[in-house]
Amino acid sequence: MKKFLSLIFLLVSFTTAYAQSGLFDRVDDINDFRSRVTKVVVFNDNSMIDLFLKDAVLKNWEISPYEFCDQEEFAKIKTDTSYYFLIRVKGENKKDRSYGMDFITLLKGGPDAVKGINHMSEIVTLPLLPTGSSSDRIFSYLPSYVYIIQSHVNKILTKKVNGFIGMLSYGSEMDNIDNLDDMQILFLKSDISYDISEKELGSMFNGHAKYVTADEISKALSEKRSNVLVSLTISPEKKMKKSYCYKMLIRATDGKLFFYRTHKINRRKGKGFLKEDMRRLSTPFSL
């Protein structure tokens, strides 16, 4: 399926039907990534998310040289194969699962970009927040996002097939947790799609999971607490025909992604981790 990427405020349409399921139309050779400059595109809208993203990149980007640029510069140099681009985008195609959502994506510059941003090679895309949302929750996770993006690039550089597998490869990382006996999972209650009591949650995870506030999760991330995983779910605020929920568990210490899945929201499946997700996540703790 053809993908349409949209620059925020540049009115270019964006769909991620394959990107968000972890599959790409094509994966170009990115063996030159570490030696090329990654341009981090910052928009002239004075948004807080750009301020936090800049700070996260300044403190955590290590995989390649980087520079900041605005959307005007991006438009001029997007065809240049010397550059990669880290940029915020939003879904605008009502028929696609990305509609009503903002994302952050890593793209490769190249001559095909002259045909439109939808022709640029996409390396990795992560959901940010519902379009138009005033929530500041994602700010705490941006350093982790920077880590996840770099980690995924390294996975592709190690084995190109990881570019095709994409984010689907993070669905089973729970089985690879070190020091499982010391691990604690912090859930925001609204991140779970069904009603489960604190006691039931603790019992399901054999004492290794509990409910906390968004502030407590933010603190755990900022303090980089060891042996702690934190929950994150993102979905459109308004109910749509084709709304999708994105679910993650991220290690507070370094931002490593241990769980990533999506599902279509309907009458049976609400926003947040589903019962099947919780069973899957809790299995290692019950063995």
N, C-alpha and C positions, 0 to 999 in steps of 0.2 A: 504494500500500500504506500502510496506517495505521502511523504510527510511535508507538512507546511509549518515552518518555524516562523514565529512572530516576534520581532523586536518590540519590547514595550515602548509605546508611544511612536512607533514607526509604521503601524498599520499593515504589517505583513502577517498573513495567517499562519497558524501553527497547529499541527496535529502530531500526536505521539503515540498512535495506536501500537506501533511496534516498539518504539523507544521505551515506553513505560512497561511493556511486558518483558523487556530485556532483549528484544531482537532488533537488528538493524537492517536497512535495505542493503547497505554495503559497509564494510569496514576497511578503510584505506590503511596503507602502511604508515605506522606512526613511530617507526624505529628512530626517527630523528627528534622525537619529542623533547628529550632532555637537553638537546643542544639548541632548540628553537625558543624564541620568546613567546610566552603566553601573554596575550593582551587581556587584561581584566577590564571589561567594558562597564563604565560607571555612567549613569544617566544624570542629566542636568535637572533633576526634579527634587534635589535636596532631601531625598527619602532616607529614613533611618536605616532601612535595610541595606542601602549602599554603604552607609557609614560603617555598619557592623561587618559587612562583607569585606570592605577594604581593610579593616582592622584584622579580621580573621586571616586574610591573605598575607598581610604584612608579618604576622606572627607565626604563620604555619605553612606557607608555601615553600617547599624545598626541592621539588622534583625538577624544576627548570627555571631559567631566568624569567622574570615577569615585569610587566609595565602596566600602568593604568592608562586608559584612553577613554574618550567620550564617544557617543554614537556617530558623530560626524566623522571622526577619524576611522572608526570601524567601517563605515560605508566606503571610505576611500581605499582601505588596505585589505578588505576581506578576501580579495582574489589572490593575495600574496601567500605563496606556500611557505614563506619564512615564519609565518605566525600561526599560533593557535589562539582561540578566543574563548574566554569564560564569560558568559553573558546571561542576564536575566531575560526570560521570555514568558509569554502568556498564551494560553490556549484560546482560540477564537472560533474554531470550527465546531458548530453545534452538534455535528454528527460524530464527533470524536470524544474519546474518554478524557482528553486534556481540557475540554471546555470548562471554563469557570475556575481554572487553576493557573497559578504562576509557577514557573520552573526555573532552575538554573541548569545550563547546559554547556558542555565543552565541545567546541567545534574546531575543525581544521580548515585553515584558509586554503583557497585554491581557485583556479580559473572558472570553475563551474558556478562560483558565487555570483558571477555577473548575471546569471539567469535568475537569481533570487536566492535568498538565504536558505530556502528549502532544498537547494541543491548542494549545500555544504555537508561535508561528512561529519556525522555526529558520533562522538566517542562515549559520552555518558551524560545522562540527564536525571536530575533529582527533583522531586516536588518541593516547592517552597511554602506556599500558602494559598488559600482561596483568593481569587482575583477581587481586589477592592477591600480585603480584610484589614481591619485596624489592629489585629492581634499582634503582640510583640513576642509571642512565645518562640517563634523560629529563631530569633536573634541569638539565643543561648546555644542553639545547635549549629550555627554557621561554622565555628571552628571544626566541628566534627564533620561537616559537609566537605570542608576543604581537605580534611584527611581522607574521607571516603573517595573523593574524586581522584586524588593522587594515588591512592591504593589501587583503585580500579585501573588506572593507566598502567601501573606496574604489573597488574595481572595480565593485561593485554600484551605488554612488552615481553612478558615471560612466555605467554602462550596466546597466539592470536585468536584461537577459538573462543577465548574468554570474551572477546568483543562481540561475538555472535550470541553467546549464552547470556551476556549482560547481567542485569540485576537479578535474574532468576537464580544465579549461582549463590546468592546469599540466603536462600530459603532454608538451607540445612546447616548453617554455620553453628547452630546451637549445640551440635554434637561435637564441636571442636573447642569447647570452653575448657581452659585450664583452671585448676583449683575450684572445681565445681562445688565442693563442700563449703567454700567461703563466699560463693557468689550470692548477690542480692539483686533482685529485679525490682525497680521502682516504677509503679504504674500510676498514671493519672487516671482517676476513675472514669472520666469521660472518654478515655482511649479504648474502653472495652464496650462492645456493642450490646451486651446484655447485662442484666442485673446479677451481680455476684457479690456476696458479702465479704468483708475483710477476713472473716474466719474461714470462709470457703476458699478464698484466694490463697490464704496461707496454707491450708490443708492440701490444696491441689499441687502447690509447689514445694510441699514438705518444709514449710517455714522459710523458703527462699524468695518470697515475693510479698509485697505490701503496697497499699495505697499511700500516695504522698501528694502534696500540692505542687503546682507548677513552679512555685518559688523554690521548693526543696529540690526539684529536678534541676533547675537552673543553677542552684548552689553546688549540687553534686558535679555538674559539668564544669563549672568554673574552678572548682577545687580539684578536678581530675581524680576523683575518688577511685581507689583501686577496688577491683572485684565488684563493680556496680554496673548494671545495665539499666538504661532508662528508656521508657516508651515514647513513641511519637506516632501520631496518626494525623493525616492531612486529607481533607476532602472538601468539595465545594460547599459553601454555606447554604446556598439555595438548592432545593430539590429539583433535579433535572432528570430527563428521561434516561440519560446515559451518564450517571454520576459514578465515579470510582473513588474508592478509599485506598489510601496508601499507608501501609503499616510497617513500622521499623522498631528494632531494638538496637541501641547504640551503646558501646562501652564508654563509660565516663572518662576513663583514664586517658584514652588516646583517640576516641572517635571511631574505633573499629565497628563496622556494621556486622551484626550477628544475625539479623533477621530482616527480610524485606519481602513483602508480599502485597498484592493488590486484589481487590474484589469489586464487582459491580454491586452498587447499592440497590436493593429492592425491598419488597415487603418482608422477605425472610431474612435478608442480610442488611443490617443497619450499618451505621458508621462505627468504625473501631474494630478491634480484634474480635474475631468470631469465636464461637465455641471450639471449632476445629483448630483454629490457631492456638488457642490456649491449651488444648490437649497436646498439640505438637510441641509447644514450648515447655510444658511441664514434664513431658516424658523423661528427659534426662535426669530430672530431680527425683523421680519415683523409682528409678531402677536400683 
